[in-house]
Amino acid sequence: MPVSRLLSVALFVCAATGVSGFTVTTSNANVQVKENEGVDLTCSHSADFGNDARVEWKYKDLKGSQMYVIFDKKPTAPYSSRVTMYGTNLRFSKVTRKDNGVYDCEVSGNNQFGEARVKLTVLVPPSPPLCRIPSSVTTGKTALLSCHDSDASPPPQYRWYKDGTLLPPDPSKISGFKNATYRLNTETGNLEFPASTKMDTAEYYCEAVNSAGPPQRCKAAKMEVRDLNTGGIVAGVIVALLLVILLVLAIWYAHKKGYLPSDKPKTNVVYQPTSLYGGEDEDGEFKQKSSFVV
């Protein structure tokens, strides 16, 4: 029986039994491996793609950027030193945290296309997180405490401690914390007090936790909630007013004593003596009345 007829019969049987042809599968769609270790990503396809089926691997990082790992049956430049392909499978000799993401095995042949996706998680233990804890907050104001670890993989969960006591993510469910007003996000690491009270004064620290290693914490720091210092504000206003009054008095005294230049223009007064001859015209100008000849 010709091969083409056998293929047609196989496709007919698949359709009749509900089994679809042109399938691409993987034996492990969620792979976890420690950093700096090797790992295999598997991919297989049905025979109906043909013996010359084209197989390519693509990588998409956690931010959505995509690039080829295997193209035209060869590793691309960024992977050439640590990736090989055996059959349709992908083998890493060593992985780093930058390899976190999804890998698509794409198969095309006989005018058909199929793909299988593998998620790779590189296990990296937490590092001591970066914590931001305000040292002083005014009563009634919002206080935000933050905690973040950019190295851990998978992304860590965060836990906050107050004076050494673990704060529950939802205080309303714990009897001892029902009066607490904080909001805790275990995924972002933010601990927020919408309206701080003196009861929130304490020493705080945060832990980063994931499945790759032991928890890590930041250095504890004290946050103090204080009332608004109205007495100090009033005293500051009074001092400022006194300084303004003293400045005005100083300017007035200097102006009175002539220490400051005057803005008025000076006028020159010319004195013209009266005539020695006692005669003077009405316009006040001196005129010669007689002459002497020697």
KEKE-3310 file (N, C-alpha, C; in steps of 0.2 Angstrom, whole numbers, plus 5000, padded with zeros to 4 digits):
npx = (5004:5003:5013:5007:4993:4993:4995:4984:4974:4978:4976:4962:4958:4962:4954:4942:4942:4944:4956:4967:4978:4995:5002:5011:5021:5026:5036:5038:5031:5034:5048:5060:5075:5091:5102:5116:5116:5114:5101:5087:5075:5061:5054:5042:5035:5021:5021:5016:5020:5031:5047:5056:5053:5053:5060:5061:5067:5061:5063:5055:5056:5053:5048:5043:5050:5056:5066:5076:5082:5086:5089:5087:5092:5102:5111:5108:5119:5119:5118:5126:5137:5133:5121:5114:5106:5098:5090:5074:5075:5080:5095:5103:5119:5122:5113:5107:5100:5095:5089:5076:5060:5049:5049:5046:5043:5043:5035:5035:5028:5023:5014:5008:5007:5013:5015:5023:5024:5036:5039:5052:5060:5072:5081:5084:5091:5084:5091:5097:5084:5081:5076:5065:5062:5053:5060:5053:5036:5022:5008:4993:4996:5000:5010:5023:5031:5043:5049:5061:5067:5077:5084:5080:5073:5060:5050:5050:5040:5034:5037:5033:5039:5035:5042:5048:5037:5027:5018:5002:4995:4982:4975:4962:4958:4964:4963:4970:4975:4964:4961:4971:4976:4984:4990:4995:5005:5010:5016:5022:5029:5025:5021:5009:5003:4988:4983:4993:4996:5001:5002:5008:5021:5037:5049:5054:5056:5059:5056:5062:5055:5057:5055:5068:5078:5084:5075:5078:5083:5081:5090:5084:5074:5069:5053:5045:5031:5025:5016:5010:5020:5014:5017:5030:5029:5021:5030:5040:5034:5032:5045:5050:5041:5046:5059:5056:5050:5061:5070:5063:5063:5077:5080:5072:5078:5091:5089:5084:5095:5102:5111:5108:5107:5099:5085:5080:5082:5096:5097:5105:5108:5110:5117:5114:5121:5115:5115:5129:5126:5114:5104:5092:5084:5068:5067:5077:5090:5107:5113:5123:5125:5133:5148:5166:5179:5196)
npy = (4994:5011:5024:5037:5033:5026:5036:5044:5035:5034:5047:5047:5037:5043:5054:5048:5042:5052:5056:5069:5073:5079:5083:5091:5089:5089:5081:5087:5101:5110:5115:5115:5120:5121:5135:5137:5123:5109:5106:5098:5102:5095:5089:5083:5076:5072:5059:5063:5075:5073:5067:5077:5087:5104:5110:5122:5132:5144:5158:5167:5180:5186:5198:5198:5199:5192:5179:5168:5152:5140:5139:5135:5122:5125:5132:5149:5163:5169:5157:5148:5143:5135:5127:5114:5103:5089:5077:5082:5089:5101:5105:5112:5115:5123:5134:5150:5164:5172:5165:5162:5160:5156:5143:5139:5126:5124:5116:5112:5106:5097:5107:5110:5116:5116:5117:5117:5121:5125:5129:5137:5138:5145:5141:5151:5156:5167:5183:5195:5206:5223:5235:5249:5259:5271:5283:5292:5297:5307:5308:5301:5302:5294:5279:5271:5256:5247:5232:5223:5210:5207:5197:5184:5168:5156:5172:5180:5178:5190:5193:5202:5209:5214:5221:5209:5200:5191:5198:5195:5192:5196:5205:5205:5193:5187:5186:5193:5204:5212:5225:5231:5242:5241:5237:5224:5218:5203:5200:5211:5216:5227:5236:5245:5259:5267:5277:5282:5278:5280:5268:5261:5263:5255:5242:5236:5223:5214:5199:5189:5175:5160:5144:5140:5141:5146:5158:5176:5190:5208:5222:5226:5241:5255:5263:5278:5285:5301:5315:5330:5344:5357:5368:5370:5375:5387:5394:5396:5404:5416:5420:5422:5433:5443:5445:5451:5463:5469:5470:5480:5491:5493:5497:5509:5517:5519:5526:5537:5543:5546:5536:5529:5531:5545:5546:5558:5571:5582:5600:5615:5630:5647:5661:5678:5694:5710:5725:5736:5749:5752:5753:5745:5735:5730:5717:5711:5709:5714:5729:5740:5757:5768:5774:5774:5784:5784)
npz = (5000:4996:5003:5005:5005:5016:5026:5024:5029:5042:5047:5045:5054:5066:5066:5067:5079:5088:5091:5089:5075:5071:5083:5097:5111:5128:5141:5153:5159:5168:5174:5186:5193:5201:5202:5191:5188:5176:5164:5156:5143:5137:5121:5110:5094:5084:5071:5059:5055:5047:5041:5040:5048:5054:5068:5081:5094:5105:5117:5130:5140:5158:5156:5144:5132:5117:5110:5099:5103:5098:5081:5064:5067:5075:5089:5094:5095:5108:5116:5112:5119:5129:5127:5119:5106:5106:5096:5097:5108:5121:5129:5143:5148:5159:5170:5173:5183:5174:5165:5168:5163:5149:5137:5121:5110:5094:5080:5063:5048:5033:5029:5042:5059:5075:5093:5109:5126:5139:5155:5164:5179:5188:5202:5215:5231:5243:5246:5259:5261:5254:5265:5269:5281:5289:5301:5309:5311:5309:5320:5314:5301:5285:5285:5276:5274:5266:5257:5248:5238:5224:5219:5222:5217:5214:5214:5230:5244:5257:5274:5288:5304:5320:5334:5335:5334:5323:5310:5305:5288:5286:5298:5303:5305:5316:5333:5342:5334:5330:5331:5324:5311:5300:5283:5274:5261:5255:5243:5236:5247:5254:5269:5276:5285:5286:5295:5306:5323:5340:5345:5335:5336:5336:5334:5318:5306:5291:5282:5268:5258:5250:5240:5237:5247:5264:5274:5273:5281:5284:5292:5308:5312:5321:5321:5325:5331:5332:5341:5333:5335:5341:5350:5347:5334:5335:5343:5334:5324:5332:5335:5321:5318:5328:5323:5310:5315:5322:5311:5303:5312:5313:5300:5299:5309:5304:5292:5297:5304:5293:5288:5277:5259:5251:5241:5235:5223:5223:5224:5217:5225:5220:5226:5223:5225:5231:5222:5222:5220:5224:5215:5206:5194:5190:5187:5195:5190:5189:5183:5173:5178:5176:5168:5170:5165:5163)
capx = (5000:5007:5014:5002:4987:4993:4995:4977:4971:4980:4972:4955:4957:4963:4948:4936:4943:4944:4963:4970:4985:5000:5003:5017:5020:5033:5035:5038:5029:5036:5054:5063:5082:5095:5106:5122:5116:5111:5094:5084:5069:5059:5049:5041:5029:5018:5025:5012:5024:5035:5053:5060:5049:5057:5060:5064:5065:5061:5063:5052:5058:5048:5046:5039:5055:5057:5072:5077:5087:5088:5086:5090:5095:5109:5110:5110:5125:5119:5117:5130:5142:5130:5115:5114:5100:5098:5084:5070:5075:5085:5099:5107:5124:5122:5108:5108:5094:5093:5086:5070:5055:5045:5052:5042:5046:5038:5036:5031:5030:5017:5010:5005:5011:5011:5020:5023:5027:5039:5041:5059:5061:5079:5080:5089:5088:5083:5096:5094:5081:5082:5070:5064:5058:5054:5062:5048:5030:5017:5001:4987:4999:5002:5017:5024:5037:5044:5054:5061:5073:5077:5088:5077:5069:5055:5049:5049:5035:5037:5034:5035:5039:5034:5045:5049:5031:5025:5012:4998:4993:4975:4974:4955:4956:4967:4959:4975:4976:4958:4961:4976:4974:4989:4989:5001:5005:5015:5019:5026:5033:5024:5017:5006:4998:4985:4983:4998:4995:5007:5003:5012:5029:5040:5055:5052:5060:5056:5060:5060:5055:5055:5057:5075:5083:5082:5073:5083:5079:5084:5091:5078:5074:5063:5049:5042:5025:5025:5011:5012:5023:5011:5021:5036:5027:5019:5036:5044:5031:5033:5052:5050:5038:5051:5065:5054:5050:5068:5073:5060:5066:5084:5080:5070:5084:5097:5086:5083:5102:5106:5116:5106:5107:5092:5082:5078:5088:5099:5096:5110:5106:5115:5115:5116:5121:5112:5119:5132:5124:5108:5099:5090:5078:5062:5068:5082:5096:5112:5114:5128:5122:5137:5155:5171:5184:5202)
capy = (5000:5017:5028:5042:5030:5024:5042:5045:5030:5035:5053:5045:5034:5048:5058:5044:5040:5058:5058:5074:5073:5085:5085:5093:5088:5089:5077:5091:5108:5115:5113:5119:5118:5126:5140:5134:5116:5108:5104:5096:5103:5090:5091:5077:5078:5066:5057:5066:5081:5071:5065:5083:5092:5109:5111:5128:5134:5151:5160:5173:5181:5187:5205:5198:5199:5185:5177:5161:5148:5136:5142:5131:5117:5127:5137:5156:5166:5170:5151:5143:5140:5131:5124:5109:5100:5081:5076:5088:5091:5106:5104:5117:5113:5127:5139:5156:5167:5176:5160:5161:5161:5151:5141:5136:5121:5125:5111:5113:5101:5095:5113:5111:5119:5114:5120:5115:5127:5123:5135:5135:5142:5144:5142:5156:5157:5174:5187:5200:5211:5230:5238:5256:5260:5278:5283:5296:5298:5311:5304:5302:5302:5287:5277:5265:5252:5243:5227:5220:5206:5207:5191:5177:5165:5161:5178:5178:5181:5194:5193:5208:5207:5220:5220:5202:5196:5190:5201:5191:5196:5199:5206:5205:5186:5185:5190:5198:5209:5214:5232:5234:5245:5241:5233:5220:5214:5198:5199:5217:5218:5234:5237:5252:5261:5272:5283:5280:5280:5279:5260:5258:5264:5249:5240:5232:5220:5210:5193:5186:5168:5156:5137:5138:5142:5148:5165:5181:5196:5215:5224:5229:5248:5258:5268:5281:5290:5307:5320:5336:5349:5364:5373:5372:5379:5394:5398:5398:5410:5422:5422:5425:5440:5447:5446:5455:5469:5471:5473:5486:5496:5495:5501:5516:5521:5520:5531:5544:5545:5547:5531:5526:5536:5548:5546:5564:5574:5588:5606:5620:5637:5652:5668:5684:5700:5716:5730:5741:5756:5753:5753:5738:5735:5726:5710:5709:5708:5719:5733:5746:5763:5774:5771:5779:5784:5787)
capz = (5000:4995:5010:5005:5007:5024:5030:5024:5033:5049:5048:5045:5060:5071:5066:5069:5086:5092:5092:5083:5072:5071:5090:5100:5118:5132:5146:5159:5157:5173:5176:5191:5193:5204:5198:5189:5186:5170:5164:5149:5141:5132:5116:5105:5090:5080:5065:5053:5053:5042:5044:5039:5052:5056:5075:5083:5101:5107:5124:5132:5147:5162:5154:5138:5127:5115:5105:5097:5106:5092:5074:5059:5070:5078:5095:5092:5098:5116:5119:5109:5123:5135:5124:5113:5104:5104:5094:5097:5115:5122:5135:5146:5153:5165:5169:5178:5185:5168:5160:5170:5158:5146:5131:5116:5105:5088:5075:5057:5043:5029:5030:5048:5064:5082:5098:5116:5131:5145:5160:5167:5185:5191:5210:5218:5237:5245:5249:5263:5257:5255:5268:5270:5287:5292:5308:5313:5308:5313:5322:5309:5294:5282:5285:5272:5275:5260:5258:5242:5236:5217:5217:5224:5211:5212:5217:5237:5249:5262:5281:5293:5311:5325:5340:5335:5333:5316:5308:5300:5282:5287:5305:5305:5306:5322:5338:5345:5330:5327:5332:5320:5305:5294:5277:5272:5254:5255:5236:5235:5253:5257:5275:5276:5291:5283:5300:5311:5330:5345:5346:5330:5337:5337:5330:5313:5301:5285:5279:5261:5259:5244:5241:5235:5252:5270:5274:5274:5284:5284:5299:5311:5313:5325:5319:5331:5329:5337:5340:5330:5339:5340:5354:5343:5328:5338:5345:5328:5321:5336:5333:5315:5319:5331:5318:5305:5318:5323:5304:5301:5316:5311:5293:5301:5313:5299:5288:5301:5305:5287:5286:5270:5254:5250:5234:5233:5220:5226:5220:5218:5226:5219:5229:5219:5230:5228:5218:5227:5219:5226:5209:5204:5190:5193:5186:5199:5187:5190:5176:5174:5178:5173:5167:5172:5160:5166)
cpx = (5004:5007:5008:4995:4987:4992:4987:4973:4972:4976:4965:4954:4958:4957:4942:4936:4944:4951:4965:4977:4989:5000:5010:5017:5027:5031:5035:5037:5031:5042:5057:5070:5086:5100:5113:5122:5113:5104:5092:5077:5066:5054:5048:5035:5027:5022:5022:5015:5029:5042:5058:5056:5054:5055:5064:5062:5066:5060:5059:5053:5052:5045:5042:5043:5056:5063:5072:5083:5090:5085:5090:5094:5101:5107:5112:5116:5125:5119:5122:5135:5139:5123:5117:5107:5101:5091:5080:5071:5081:5089:5104:5113:5125:5117:5109:5101:5091:5089:5079:5065:5051:5049:5047:5045:5041:5040:5032:5033:5023:5012:5006:5010:5008:5017:5018:5027:5030:5041:5047:5059:5068:5079:5086:5087:5088:5090:5093:5091:5082:5075:5071:5059:5058:5055:5057:5042:5025:5010:4996:4990:5000:5009:5018:5031:5038:5050:5054:5068:5073:5081:5084:5073:5067:5054:5047:5042:5038:5033:5037:5034:5039:5037:5046:5043:5029:5019:5008:4996:4987:4974:4967:4953:4959:4965:4964:4977:4970:4958:4967:4973:4979:4986:4995:5001:5011:5019:5024:5030:5031:5019:5015:5002:4995:4984:4987:4995:5001:5008:5007:5020:5032:5046:5053:5057:5056:5060:5057:5061:5053:5057:5064:5080:5080:5080:5079:5080:5084:5086:5085:5079:5068:5059:5045:5037:5024:5019:5014:5014:5020:5014:5027:5034:5025:5026:5040:5041:5032:5041:5053:5047:5043:5057:5062:5053:5056:5071:5070:5062:5073:5084:5077:5075:5089:5095:5086:5090:5105:5111:5114:5105:5100:5091:5080:5084:5090:5098:5102:5107:5111:5113:5118:5116:5117:5117:5122:5130:5117:5102:5098:5084:5073:5063:5073:5088:5100:5113:5119:5125:5126:5144:5160:5177:5191:5207)
cpy = (5006:5021:5034:5039:5028:5030:5044:5041:5032:5042:5051:5042:5038:5052:5054:5042:5046:5060:5063:5072:5079:5087:5086:5093:5089:5085:5081:5098:5113:5112:5117:5116:5123:5129:5136:5126:5115:5105:5102:5099:5099:5092:5085:5079:5071:5065:5061:5073:5079:5070:5072:5089:5097:5110:5117:5129:5141:5152:5166:5174:5184:5194:5204:5198:5192:5184:5170:5158:5143:5138:5138:5126:5118:5132:5144:5158:5166:5163:5146:5139:5135:5127:5120:5106:5093:5079:5082:5092:5097:5105:5110:5114:5117:5132:5144:5159:5171:5171:5159:5163:5155:5149:5137:5132:5121:5120:5113:5108:5099:5101:5113:5114:5117:5117:5117:5120:5123:5129:5133:5140:5140:5145:5145:5157:5165:5177:5192:5205:5218:5233:5245:5257:5267:5278:5287:5297:5302:5307:5306:5302:5295:5286:5271:5262:5247:5238:5224:5216:5205:5201:5184:5175:5158:5167:5176:5181:5185:5193:5199:5206:5214:5218:5212:5197:5197:5194:5197:5196:5199:5199:5205:5198:5183:5189:5195:5204:5213:5222:5235:5237:5245:5236:5230:5216:5210:5197:5205:5218:5224:5233:5244:5253:5267:5279:5280:5282:5278:5272:5257:5259:5257:5248:5235:5229:5216:5204:5191:5179:5165:5149:5135:5138:5145:5156:5170:5187:5203:5217:5228:5237:5250:5263:5271:5286:5295:5312:5326:5341:5356:5369:5375:5377:5386:5398:5400:5404:5416:5424:5425:5432:5445:5449:5451:5462:5473:5474:5479:5492:5498:5499:5508:5520:5523:5526:5538:5547:5547:5542:5528:5532:5538:5547:5552:5568:5581:5594:5611:5627:5642:5659:5674:5690:5706:5721:5735:5748:5757:5754:5746:5738:5730:5719:5707:5708:5715:5722:5739:5752:5769:5770:5777:5778:5787:5789)
cpz = (5000:5002:5010:5007:5014:5028:5030:5028:5040:5051:5049:5052:5066:5072:5069:5077:5091:5094:5087:5081:5073:5079:5092:5107:5121:5138:5153:5157:5162:5176:5181:5192:5197:5200:5197:5188:5179:5170:5157:5149:5135:5127:5111:5100:5086:5074:5059:5051:5048:5045:5044:5043:5054:5064:5077:5090:5102:5114:5125:5139:5151:5160:5147:5131:5124:5110:5104:5101:5101:5086:5069:5061:5074:5084:5092:5097:5105:5119:5117:5113:5129:5133:5119:5112:5103:5103:5093:5104:5116:5129:5136:5150:5159:5165:5174:5179:5179:5163:5162:5164:5155:5139:5127:5111:5099:5082:5069:5052:5039:5030:5036:5053:5071:5087:5105:5120:5137:5149:5164:5173:5188:5198:5212:5225:5239:5247:5254:5260:5259:5258:5269:5275:5290:5299:5312:5308:5312:5314:5317:5302:5292:5283:5281:5273:5269:5261:5251:5241:5228:5215:5217:5218:5214:5216:5225:5239:5254:5268:5285:5300:5315:5332:5341:5334:5326:5315:5303:5294:5283:5295:5307:5307:5312:5327:5341:5341:5327:5327:5327:5313:5299:5288:5275:5265:5254:5248:5235:5241:5256:5263:5276:5282:5288:5288:5306:5318:5334:5346:5341:5331:5339:5333:5324:5309:5296:5283:5272:5261:5252:5245:5239:5241:5258:5269:5275:5276:5284:5291:5302:5312:5317:5321:5325:5328:5335:5335:5336:5335:5338:5344:5350:5337:5330:5340:5339:5324:5325:5335:5327:5315:5322:5327:5313:5309:5319:5316:5302:5305:5314:5304:5295:5304:5308:5294:5291:5302:5299:5285:5279:5265:5253:5243:5231:5229:5223:5221:5222:5219:5225:5222:5225:5224:5227:5226:5223:5226:5221:5221:5207:5200:5193:5192:5190:5196:5188:5183:5178:5173:5175:5172:5168:5166:5163:5160)
residu = (MET:PRO:VAL:SER:ARG:LEU:LEU:SER:VAL:ALA:LEU:PHE:VAL:CYS:ALA:ALA:THR:GLY:VAL:SER:GLY:PHE:THR:VAL:THR:THR:SER:ASN:ALA:ASN:VAL:GLN:VAL:LYS:GLU:ASN:GLU:GLY:VAL:ASP:LEU:THR:CYS:SER:HIS:SER:ALA:ASP:PHE:GLY:ASN:ASP:ALA:ARG:VAL:GLU:TRP:LYS:TYR:LYS:ASP:LEU:LYS:GLY:SER:GLN:MET:TYR:VAL:ILE:PHE:ASP:LYS:LYS:PRO:THR:ALA:PRO:TYR:SER:SER:ARG:VAL:THR:MET:TYR:GLY:THR:ASN:LEU:ARG:PHE:SER:LYS:VAL:THR:ARG:LYS:ASP:ASN:GLY:VAL:TYR:ASP:CYS:GLU:VAL:SER:GLY:ASN:ASN:GLN:PHE:GLY:GLU:ALA:ARG:VAL:LYS:LEU:THR:VAL:LEU:VAL:PRO:PRO:SER:PRO:PRO:LEU:CYS:ARG:ILE:PRO:SER:SER:VAL:THR:THR:GLY:LYS:THR:ALA:LEU:LEU:SER:CYS:HIS:ASP:SER:ASP:ALA:SER:PRO:PRO:PRO:GLN:TYR:ARG:TRP:TYR:LYS:ASP:GLY:THR:LEU:LEU:PRO:PRO:ASP:PRO:SER:LYS:ILE:SER:GLY:PHE:LYS:ASN:ALA:THR:TYR:ARG:LEU:ASN:THR:GLU:THR:GLY:ASN:LEU:GLU:PHE:PRO:ALA:SER:THR:LYS:MET:ASP:THR:ALA:GLU:TYR:TYR:CYS:GLU:ALA:VAL:ASN:SER:ALA:GLY:PRO:PRO:GLN:ARG:CYS:LYS:ALA:ALA:LYS:MET:GLU:VAL:ARG:ASP:LEU:ASN:THR:GLY:GLY:ILE:VAL:ALA:GLY:VAL:ILE:VAL:ALA:LEU:LEU:LEU:VAL:ILE:LEU:LEU:VAL:LEU:ALA:ILE:TRP:TYR:ALA:HIS:LYS:LYS:GLY:TYR:LEU:PRO:SER:ASP:LYS:PRO:LYS:THR:ASN:VAL:VAL:TYR:GLN:PRO:THR:SER:LEU:TYR:GLY:GLY:GLU:ASP:GLU:ASP:GLY:GLU:PHE:LYS:GLN:LYS:SER:SER:PHE:VAL:VAL)
# end
